[in-house]
Amino acid sequence: MEGLISYNDKVSLEVTGWKRQMLRRPGMLNKVSKKVQDKINSFI
């Protein structure tokens, strides 16, 4: 049963980290990438 508990703890930590990353405000590189992508898509 110990292995199952540690697996669940590991998954819970991964999900928490993923949520934090998804909710984080976009950085400067992401903003620039988004603008470039939007510009390219406007040409298509």
PDB file of N, CA, C and O in Angstrom:
ATOM      1  N   MET A   1       0.821  -1.199   0.000  1.00  0.00           N
ATOM      2  CA  MET A   1       0.000   0.000   0.000  1.00  0.00           C
ATOM      3  C   MET A   1       0.866   1.263   0.000  1.00  0.00           C
ATOM      4  O   MET A   1       0.447   2.315  -0.484  1.00  0.00           O
ATOM      5  N   GLU A   2       2.061   1.145   0.543  1.00  0.00           N
ATOM      6  CA  GLU A   2       2.963   2.301   0.607  1.00  0.00           C
ATOM      7  C   GLU A   2       3.285   2.847  -0.786  1.00  0.00           C
ATOM      8  O   GLU A   2       3.335   4.061  -0.981  1.00  0.00           O
ATOM      9  N   GLY A   3       3.504   1.948  -1.756  1.00  0.00           N
ATOM     10  CA  GLY A   3       3.810   2.386  -3.109  1.00  0.00           C
ATOM     11  C   GLY A   3       2.675   3.178  -3.722  1.00  0.00           C
ATOM     12  O   GLY A   3       2.912   4.139  -4.455  1.00  0.00           O
ATOM     13  N   LEU A   4       1.448   2.788  -3.433  1.00  0.00           N
ATOM     14  CA  LEU A   4       0.281   3.487  -3.959  1.00  0.00           C
ATOM     15  C   LEU A   4       0.176   4.889  -3.366  1.00  0.00           C
ATOM     16  O   LEU A   4      -0.146   5.843  -4.074  1.00  0.00           O
ATOM     17  N   ILE A   5       0.442   5.010  -2.092  1.00  0.00           N
ATOM     18  CA  ILE A   5       0.368   6.318  -1.442  1.00  0.00           C
ATOM     19  C   ILE A   5       1.425   7.257  -2.029  1.00  0.00           C
ATOM     20  O   ILE A   5       1.120   8.409  -2.337  1.00  0.00           O
ATOM     21  N   SER A   6       2.635   6.790  -2.185  1.00  0.00           N
ATOM     22  CA  SER A   6       3.680   7.653  -2.726  1.00  0.00           C
ATOM     23  C   SER A   6       3.384   8.010  -4.187  1.00  0.00           C
ATOM     24  O   SER A   6       3.695   9.118  -4.624  1.00  0.00           O
ATOM     25  N   TYR A   7       2.791   7.092  -4.939  1.00  0.00           N
ATOM     26  CA  TYR A   7       2.414   7.401  -6.322  1.00  0.00           C
ATOM     27  C   TYR A   7       1.353   8.499  -6.339  1.00  0.00           C
ATOM     28  O   TYR A   7       1.455   9.450  -7.114  1.00  0.00           O
ATOM     29  N   ASN A   8       0.336   8.370  -5.485  1.00  0.00           N
ATOM     30  CA  ASN A   8      -0.716   9.388  -5.426  1.00  0.00           C
ATOM     31  C   ASN A   8      -0.153  10.738  -5.011  1.00  0.00           C
ATOM     32  O   ASN A   8      -0.555  11.771  -5.547  1.00  0.00           O
ATOM     33  N   ASP A   9       0.774  10.736  -4.059  1.00  0.00           N
ATOM     34  CA  ASP A   9       1.408  11.989  -3.649  1.00  0.00           C
ATOM     35  C   ASP A   9       2.179  12.606  -4.813  1.00  0.00           C
ATOM     36  O   ASP A   9       2.131  13.816  -5.032  1.00  0.00           O
ATOM     37  N   LYS A  10       2.889  11.757  -5.553  1.00  0.00           N
ATOM     38  CA  LYS A  10       3.669  12.244  -6.698  1.00  0.00           C
ATOM     39  C   LYS A  10       2.753  12.859  -7.748  1.00  0.00           C
ATOM     40  O   LYS A  10       3.036  13.940  -8.265  1.00  0.00           O
ATOM     41  N   VAL A  11       1.667  12.181  -8.060  1.00  0.00           N
ATOM     42  CA  VAL A  11       0.726  12.688  -9.061  1.00  0.00           C
ATOM     43  C   VAL A  11       0.101  13.997  -8.586  1.00  0.00           C
ATOM     44  O   VAL A  11      -0.056  14.936  -9.367  1.00  0.00           O
ATOM     45  N   SER A  12      -0.249  14.054  -7.314  1.00  0.00           N
ATOM     46  CA  SER A  12      -0.840  15.272  -6.760  1.00  0.00           C
ATOM     47  C   SER A  12       0.127  16.451  -6.880  1.00  0.00           C
ATOM     48  O   SER A  12      -0.282  17.557  -7.232  1.00  0.00           O
ATOM     49  N   LEU A  13       1.395  16.218  -6.592  1.00  0.00           N
ATOM     50  CA  LEU A  13       2.393  17.285  -6.722  1.00  0.00           C
ATOM     51  C   LEU A  13       2.553  17.719  -8.174  1.00  0.00           C
ATOM     52  O   LEU A  13       2.686  18.910  -8.456  1.00  0.00           O
ATOM     53  N   GLU A  14       2.541  16.763  -9.094  1.00  0.00           N
ATOM     54  CA  GLU A  14       2.668  17.100 -10.512  1.00  0.00           C
ATOM     55  C   GLU A  14       1.480  17.926 -10.986  1.00  0.00           C
ATOM     56  O   GLU A  14       1.653  18.892 -11.729  1.00  0.00           O
ATOM     57  N   VAL A  15       0.276  17.555 -10.563  1.00  0.00           N
ATOM     58  CA  VAL A  15      -0.925  18.293 -10.966  1.00  0.00           C
ATOM     59  C   VAL A  15      -0.889  19.704 -10.389  1.00  0.00           C
ATOM     60  O   VAL A  15      -1.243  20.666 -11.070  1.00  0.00           O
ATOM     61  N   THR A  16      -0.464  19.827  -9.139  1.00  0.00           N
ATOM     62  CA  THR A  16      -0.372  21.148  -8.515  1.00  0.00           C
ATOM     63  C   THR A  16       0.617  22.031  -9.272  1.00  0.00           C
ATOM     64  O   THR A  16       0.340  23.203  -9.522  1.00  0.00           O
ATOM     65  N   GLY A  17       1.765  21.472  -9.634  1.00  0.00           N
ATOM     66  CA  GLY A  17       2.752  22.226 -10.401  1.00  0.00           C
ATOM     67  C   GLY A  17       2.231  22.615 -11.772  1.00  0.00           C
ATOM     68  O   GLY A  17       2.473  23.729 -12.237  1.00  0.00           O
ATOM     69  N   TRP A  18       1.515  21.703 -12.422  1.00  0.00           N
ATOM     70  CA  TRP A  18       0.946  21.984 -13.743  1.00  0.00           C
ATOM     71  C   TRP A  18      -0.076  23.115 -13.660  1.00  0.00           C
ATOM     72  O   TRP A  18      -0.085  24.016 -14.499  1.00  0.00           O
ATOM     73  N   LYS A  19      -0.944  23.062 -12.636  1.00  0.00           N
ATOM     74  CA  LYS A  19      -1.948  24.118 -12.467  1.00  0.00           C
ATOM     75  C   LYS A  19      -1.278  25.469 -12.262  1.00  0.00           C
ATOM     76  O   LYS A  19      -1.689  26.470 -12.849  1.00  0.00           O
ATOM     77  N   ARG A  20      -0.243  25.492 -11.428  1.00  0.00           N
ATOM     78  CA  ARG A  20       0.466  26.747 -11.158  1.00  0.00           C
ATOM     79  C   ARG A  20       1.068  27.294 -12.440  1.00  0.00           C
ATOM     80  O   ARG A  20       1.012  28.498 -12.692  1.00  0.00           O
ATOM     81  N   GLN A  21       1.646  26.410 -13.256  1.00  0.00           N
ATOM     82  CA  GLN A  21       2.256  26.836 -14.511  1.00  0.00           C
ATOM     83  C   GLN A  21       1.197  27.353 -15.487  1.00  0.00           C
ATOM     84  O   GLN A  21       1.438  28.335 -16.188  1.00  0.00           O
ATOM     85  N   MET A  22       0.037  26.710 -15.542  1.00  0.00           N
ATOM     86  CA  MET A  22      -1.021  27.124 -16.460  1.00  0.00           C
ATOM     87  C   MET A  22      -1.636  28.462 -16.052  1.00  0.00           C
ATOM     88  O   MET A  22      -2.089  29.220 -16.909  1.00  0.00           O
ATOM     89  N   LEU A  23      -1.656  28.757 -14.764  1.00  0.00           N
ATOM     90  CA  LEU A  23      -2.270  29.987 -14.282  1.00  0.00           C
ATOM     91  C   LEU A  23      -1.300  31.165 -14.257  1.00  0.00           C
ATOM     92  O   LEU A  23      -1.705  32.307 -14.044  1.00  0.00           O
ATOM     93  N   ARG A  24      -0.015  30.879 -14.477  1.00  0.00           N
ATOM     94  CA  ARG A  24       0.995  31.931 -14.440  1.00  0.00           C
ATOM     95  C   ARG A  24       0.803  32.876 -15.622  1.00  0.00           C
ATOM     96  O   ARG A  24       0.435  32.452 -16.718  1.00  0.00           O
ATOM     97  N   ARG A  25       1.056  34.149 -15.386  1.00  0.00           N
ATOM     98  CA  ARG A  25       0.948  35.132 -16.467  1.00  0.00           C
ATOM     99  C   ARG A  25       2.028  34.860 -17.509  1.00  0.00           C
ATOM    100  O   ARG A  25       3.132  34.441 -17.162  1.00  0.00           O
ATOM    101  N   PRO A  26       1.720  35.095 -18.782  1.00  0.00           N
ATOM    102  CA  PRO A  26       2.709  34.832 -19.825  1.00  0.00           C
ATOM    103  C   PRO A  26       3.905  35.776 -19.704  1.00  0.00           C
ATOM    104  O   PRO A  26       3.744  36.950 -19.370  1.00  0.00           O
ATOM    105  N   GLY A  27       5.087  35.264 -19.973  1.00  0.00           N
ATOM    106  CA  GLY A  27       6.300  36.067 -19.920  1.00  0.00           C
ATOM    107  C   GLY A  27       6.497  36.840 -21.214  1.00  0.00           C
ATOM    108  O   GLY A  27       5.691  36.751 -22.141  1.00  0.00           O
ATOM    109  N   MET A  28       7.577  37.594 -21.258  1.00  0.00           N
ATOM    110  CA  MET A  28       7.878  38.436 -22.414  1.00  0.00           C
ATOM    111  C   MET A  28       8.056  37.591 -23.678  1.00  0.00           C
ATOM    112  O   MET A  28       7.541  37.954 -24.736  1.00  0.00           O
ATOM    113  N   LEU A  29       8.772  36.478 -23.584  1.00  0.00           N
ATOM    114  CA  LEU A  29       8.992  35.630 -24.759  1.00  0.00           C
ATOM    115  C   LEU A  29       7.673  35.073 -25.280  1.00  0.00           C
ATOM    116  O   LEU A  29       7.469  35.009 -26.493  1.00  0.00           O
ATOM    117  N   ASN A  30       6.781  34.674 -24.392  1.00  0.00           N
ATOM    118  CA  ASN A  30       5.484  34.145 -24.813  1.00  0.00           C
ATOM    119  C   ASN A  30       4.651  35.217 -25.500  1.00  0.00           C
ATOM    120  O   ASN A  30       3.959  34.933 -26.477  1.00  0.00           O
ATOM    121  N   LYS A  31       4.712  36.439 -25.002  1.00  0.00           N
ATOM    122  CA  LYS A  31       3.957  37.536 -25.619  1.00  0.00           C
ATOM    123  C   LYS A  31       4.464  37.812 -27.032  1.00  0.00           C
ATOM    124  O   LYS A  31       3.677  37.989 -27.962  1.00  0.00           O
ATOM    125  N   VAL A  32       5.789  37.847 -27.181  1.00  0.00           N
ATOM    126  CA  VAL A  32       6.377  38.099 -28.500  1.00  0.00           C
ATOM    127  C   VAL A  32       6.038  36.956 -29.451  1.00  0.00           C
ATOM    128  O   VAL A  32       5.679  37.191 -30.605  1.00  0.00           O
ATOM    129  N   SER A  33       6.151  35.729 -28.974  1.00  0.00           N
ATOM    130  CA  SER A  33       5.826  34.566 -29.804  1.00  0.00           C
ATOM    131  C   SER A  33       4.377  34.616 -30.262  1.00  0.00           C
ATOM    132  O   SER A  33       4.076  34.308 -31.415  1.00  0.00           O
ATOM    133  N   LYS A  34       3.487  35.000 -29.372  1.00  0.00           N
ATOM    134  CA  LYS A  34       2.057  35.089 -29.700  1.00  0.00           C
ATOM    135  C   LYS A  34       1.824  36.142 -30.779  1.00  0.00           C
ATOM    136  O   LYS A  34       1.054  35.912 -31.712  1.00  0.00           O
ATOM    137  N   LYS A  35       2.480  37.292 -30.661  1.00  0.00           N
ATOM    138  CA  LYS A  35       2.311  38.347 -31.664  1.00  0.00           C
ATOM    139  C   LYS A  35       2.828  37.902 -33.027  1.00  0.00           C
ATOM    140  O   LYS A  35       2.194  38.160 -34.050  1.00  0.00           O
ATOM    141  N   VAL A  36       3.980  37.234 -33.038  1.00  0.00           N
ATOM    142  CA  VAL A  36       4.541  36.742 -34.299  1.00  0.00           C
ATOM    143  C   VAL A  36       3.610  35.704 -34.906  1.00  0.00           C
ATOM    144  O   VAL A  36       3.346  35.730 -36.108  1.00  0.00           O
ATOM    145  N   GLN A  37       3.116  34.798 -34.086  1.00  0.00           N
ATOM    146  CA  GLN A  37       2.212  33.755 -34.579  1.00  0.00           C
ATOM    147  C   GLN A  37       0.933  34.375 -35.143  1.00  0.00           C
ATOM    148  O   GLN A  37       0.461  33.962 -36.203  1.00  0.00           O
ATOM    149  N   ASP A  38       0.370  35.360 -34.446  1.00  0.00           N
ATOM    150  CA  ASP A  38      -0.842  36.026 -34.932  1.00  0.00           C
ATOM    151  C   ASP A  38      -0.581  36.725 -36.266  1.00  0.00           C
ATOM    152  O   ASP A  38      -1.428  36.699 -37.160  1.00  0.00           O
ATOM    153  N   LYS A  39       0.586  37.349 -36.399  1.00  0.00           N
ATOM    154  CA  LYS A  39       0.923  38.046 -37.636  1.00  0.00           C
ATOM    155  C   LYS A  39       1.041  37.049 -38.792  1.00  0.00           C
ATOM    156  O   LYS A  39       0.528  37.297 -39.884  1.00  0.00           O
ATOM    157  N   ILE A  40       1.711  35.933 -38.553  1.00  0.00           N
ATOM    158  CA  ILE A  40       1.843  34.904 -39.593  1.00  0.00           C
ATOM    159  C   ILE A  40       0.473  34.351 -39.961  1.00  0.00           C
ATOM    160  O   ILE A  40       0.185  34.150 -41.141  1.00  0.00           O
ATOM    161  N   ASN A  41      -0.367  34.105 -38.975  1.00  0.00           N
ATOM    162  CA  ASN A  41      -1.702  33.577 -39.244  1.00  0.00           C
ATOM    163  C   ASN A  41      -2.555  34.567 -40.030  1.00  0.00           C
ATOM    164  O   ASN A  41      -3.420  34.155 -40.803  1.00  0.00           O
ATOM    165  N   SER A  42      -2.325  35.863 -39.845  1.00  0.00           N
ATOM    166  CA  SER A  42      -3.106  36.850 -40.593  1.00  0.00           C
ATOM    167  C   SER A  42      -2.759  36.811 -42.084  1.00  0.00           C
ATOM    168  O   SER A  42      -3.587  37.167 -42.923  1.00  0.00           O
ATOM    169  N   PHE A  43      -1.541  36.380 -42.415  1.00  0.00           N
ATOM    170  CA  PHE A  43      -1.144  36.269 -43.819  1.00  0.00           C
ATOM    171  C   PHE A  43      -1.723  35.027 -44.474  1.00  0.00           C
ATOM    172  O   PHE A  43      -1.905  34.984 -45.691  1.00  0.00           O
ATOM    173  N   ILE A  44      -2.009  34.032 -43.675  1.00  0.00           N
ATOM    174  CA  ILE A  44      -2.476  32.743 -44.216  1.00  0.00           C
ATOM    175  C   ILE A  44      -3.903  32.806 -44.662  1.00  0.00           C
ATOM    176  O   ILE A  44      -4.446  31.810 -45.140  1.00  0.00           O
TER     177      ILE A  44
END
